[in-house]
Amino acid sequence: MYVLVSPFSKTFDDIWLTYIVPEFLVSKIKIWQIIEIPIREFIEIWVVLDIFDNPPWDYDESKIKSIVSIKNENIFLSWYRVGLARWISSYYFTAIHNSINLFFPKNLRDRILKDKIKSTSDKKIEYSFNHKITLSEEQNTVLNNILSTKNKKILLYGLTGSGKTEIYIKLIKETLDKWKQTLFLIPEIILTNQLSNKIKDVFGENVYIINSTITDATKTKYWLEINNNNAKIIVGTRSAIFYPYNELWLIIIDEEHDNSYISDSAPRYNTIEVAEKITELHWNKLVLASWTPSIKSMYKWVKKEYEIVNLLKKYN
């Protein structure tokens, strides 16, 4: 058995390397495990990209080395994130290890390398919903259209002050009733504080806020809580899209036209495009909201890739 491997926490010129899986590890090895491999006189930490019974191309088998051990038997990237990482690498022309690193906060990578990860266990979380929100006739129509449409990608064309936030809250409540996860992306920290406070007022302290103001240790804690499905409502800026959602049912992206959704540092990516790919892989609902949608989003509506719903009256 053979594996293709890539660096876990550093840059590398090649796409991957090939190693033999020794007999004592054949029954344990899995894609996306963290393993130890020999490189020259060093032992390094890499990640398994793929597994083959035979080498995928011609190799001199006498020159192929064996992996040393499985560093961590936990699988940190689920099946849809595997596909997403590969797509990011191909679509944005970046090495696979660069796209892998998007999925791991630096503090988490360091702790994995040092074997200091303590997995959190599933726990029963009680959410309260005591707010009474009365929607207008137009808002109810929009809400029902979002919930009933077969198109998973929806453009909410909403006037400023039309009550989009109340629709967001209703959508989150619907998702929570299914015991699924909601990811609510917002462009700016100031705006995040305003909206996150409103969401927390409705759903309590179990709303997880992910932005640049939280510490690296907190990012790692949230990462593990989300991975174990203990976090159901996540509000964050663009990097929150790479956290390990296993029960994701809804992605909301507010002010989808905002330029802060585009990463201008390597690896570069567009959060909207990443969210679209997640929706294709994971089959959640994606709601893009704006009063001034991007030209690209409007074009996708014209091409019927998006379903559009209009909210054109002031709330109250």
N, C-alpha and C positions, 0 to 999 in steps of 0.2 A: 504494500500500500504506500502511496505517495501523497504528499501535501504540497500545495502552493502556499507560501507564507509571505507576509509583508511586515515591515517594521510597525511597532505599536506606538512608539513615542518619539520618533526622530525622523528626519528627512532621509531620503534614499533615492539614488538615481534610477535604479532599475524598477520595473513594475512589480516583480516578485522573484522569489527563489524557490527551488524545488528541493525537498528533503524526503528521506525514507522514514516511514513510521515503523519503529521496532515492534516485534511481535507482542511484547508485554503491554504496548499501548494501543494496539489495533482496536480492541473492544471499547476503548475509552475516548478515542480521539473524535472530535466533532468540529464542524465548521464554526469559526469565530471564537474558538477557545484561545486563551493566551498560553503560549508555549515557550520553552527555552530551546535555543538552537546554538550550535557552535559556528562561529564566524572567526576564521583565523585562530588566534589563541584565546579568544574571548567567548563567553557564554552570554547571549543576548536574548531579550524578550521580544517575541514577534507574535503575530496573530495568524491563525489559519484562514486562508481565503477559500480554499477548495480541497477536495479529497478525491483521489483517483486510485483505481486498482493498478493501473499501468501509467507510466509517465505520459503526459499529454503531448509530448513531442520527443524527438530523438535526443537521447542523452547517453553519455558513457556512464553506465550504472556504477562502475568502479569509482567514479569521482563524486558520486552523490553521497552526502553525509546523512547521518540519522539525527532526528530530533532527540534532545536529551530528556525532557520531561514535560508534563503538562503543568504549567505554572498555576493556573486557576481553572478548575473544571466547570465553573459557572459560565453560562453563555450570556454575554453582555449585549449581544445584538440579535434581536428576534428576526424571524424570516422576512418581514417586510422591510426592516432596516438594512438587512443584507442587500436586498434589491435596490434600496434607496442609495446606499453607499456606492454601489457599482454604477448606478445611473449618474450620480454626482461626478464621479471620476471621469466617466465617458462624456457627459454632456458639457461639463465645464473644463475639460481638458486638464485635469489635475491628477497627480499620482494617487493611487488608491489609498495609500497611508494618510494622505492629506484629508481625504474625505472621511476616513475612519476617525481621525482626530476630532472632527466636528461633533461627533457623538459622545465624546468624553471630556468633561471639564478637566482642566490640568490637574487639579487636586485629586480627582478620582484616578487619573492615570498614574500619578505618583503613588497613591495608596495601593493600587493594583500591583505595581512593580515591587512594592515593599511588602506585599502580602498582608496588608492591614485593612482589608475590607471585611466588615461585619455586616452580613446580609440582614435586612430587616424582614420580619415575618408579616404575613397577612394579619390584618386586624380589622375588627368591626368598627366602622366609623359612623357615628350618628350625626346626620345633618339636619338642621332645623330650617324650615321655610315658613316664616310667619308673616311675611310681607303680603299685603293685598295690593295687587297691581291691576288697575282697570285699564284695559286697552280700548282704543277707539275702534270703530267699525273698520276703518282702513287698516289699522295695525293688526286686528284679528285676521283680516283677509291675507295680509302679508305673512303673518305667522303660519296660517294654515297652508298657504302656497309653498312655503319653505319646507314644511313637514311632509307635504303630500307629493311634491314633485319627484319624478323618477330620476331627474338629472341631479347628480350629486354635487355639481358645481353651480353655485348660485351667486348672482350679482345683486346685492341689495342697494338700489339706487335711492338714497334717502336724503331728503332735505335736512340741512342743519336745524336742529331743534324739533325734528319730526317725531322723536321718541324711539330712535333706534335702540337705545340702551334698554328700554323696557322690553323690547322684542328679544334682545340678547338674553335678558334674565329669564324670560319664558322658555327660550330654547335650552338654556343651561338646566333649568328645572326639568324639562322633558328628558334631557340626557341623564340627569341625576336619578330620575325615577326608573330608568333602565339600568342603573348602577354602572354606567359607562363614564368615560373621561371626556372632559371638554378642555380644549386648548384655545385660549382667548388671547390673540396677539394684538398689541397696541404699539404704535411707532415710538413715542417719546416717553421718557421717564416722568416728566411732569404730568402728561396726560395719563400715564399709567397710574400714578398716584391717585388722581381724581376718580378714574373709573374703577380701579381696584378697591378703593375705599367703598364705593357704592356696591360693588359685588360682595365685599366682605360684610357690609351692613345687612345684606339680604341672606347670605349663605353662612355667615359666621367665620370663625377663625381658621376653618379648615381650607380656606382658599390659599393656594401657594403662589407667591409673587416671585417671579424670576426676572431680575434685571441687573444692571451693573452695580447697583448699590449693595447687593448681598455679598457676603464673604464667600471665598472659595470653599470653605468647609460647609457652609450652608448649601451651596450648589450641589456638593456631593451628597449631602443628607437628602435633599429634595430628589436628586437623581435616583437614589435607592428607594425612596418612598414611592415615586412614580413607577419605577420598574416593578414594584411589588403590588401595584394597584391600590396603594393606600391613599393616594392623592387623586381626587376626582375632578377638581376644578383648578386649572393652572392659568394664571394670567402672566404674560411676560412679553419681553421684546423679542427680536428675531431669533436669537440663539436658543430660545425655549423650544423651537420647533424640532430640535435634535434630541430632546430628552426621550427616554424609552417608554413610550406609551404602548401598552399592550391591550387596552380596552378603549381605544379612542373611537368616539362616535361623532364628535363635532369639532370642527376648527372654525373659529370666527376670526377674521382679520379686519380690524377696524381701520378706516382711512387707508384703504389698500393702495392708493396712489402714492403714498408717502415714500420719498427716496430712501429713508432710513431702513427700508426692508431690503435694500440692495447692499450686500457686503462689498466694500471696496478694498479689502485686504485679503490676501491669499489664505485659503482657497476662496475665490470670489463666487458668489451665488446670489440668486434672486429668491427671496423667501416665498413669494407668490408661486413661482415655478416649482419650488420644492414642495409646497403645500399641495399643489395640483398632483404632483407625482405620488405623494403619500396617499391622496384620495384615490388614485388609480390602483395603488397597491393594497391599501387597507380598506377601501370602500366606505369611508366615513363621509359625512356631509361637510362641504366646504362653503362657508358664507363669506364673500368679499363685500365689504360695505364702504360706500363713499358717496358724497354729493358731487364730487368731481372725479369720476373714475378715470383710470389711465386709458390712453388710446388703445393699448393692447387688450385691456379687459373689454372695452366696447367692441373691438374687432371680434373678440371671441364670442361675444353675445350675438353679433351679426352672423357669425359662422355657426351659431347654435351649439357652440361648445359650453356656453353658460346659459342658464335660465335666469331671466331678469325679473325682479319684483320691485315695484315702485312704491315709495312712501313719500308723498308730495305735499302733505298738509302738516302744519305746525301742530305739535302735541299740546292738547289743552288750550 
